[in-house]
Amino acid sequence: MNTELDSRPLADLEQDAIARVEEEFARRARGVKPWTPSEYVDRIEQVHIRYNHRRQWLRTHEQETAS
C-alpha cells in the first residue's frame, strides 16, 4: 500500500472505496449487464464490512502494543 494512502484517515479511504463502487455501477449501467440494485447494495455493504474489520483489527493491535 502507498504510504501516502496510509496516512489518510480510514474514513476517507472508505469513502474513496464507495466512490469506486459507484463509478463501477455507473460504468456497468451503460453496458450489457448492469448491476441490479441488490448487487449494488451488496458491493457497498462489502466495503463497509471490510473497513469495519480493519478498524477492529487496528483496535485489537493497538491494545496489544500498549500492553
Phi, psi and omega in degrees: 000147181289136181297327178299320178290324181298329183279349179280149178299146181302324180297323177293318179296322179295317179296322176298319180295320178295319178298322178295322177297316180297321177296317179295321178300314180295319180297315181290332179298332178274352185263195184284321184236083179290156175291147171281162177305323181291325176294319179299312180297321178299317180295318178296318179298320178299321178298312181298318179298314181301316181285329174294321176298318179297317178298317179297317179299315180297319178298316181298314182285334175295319179292322180295319181286335179285337182290000000 
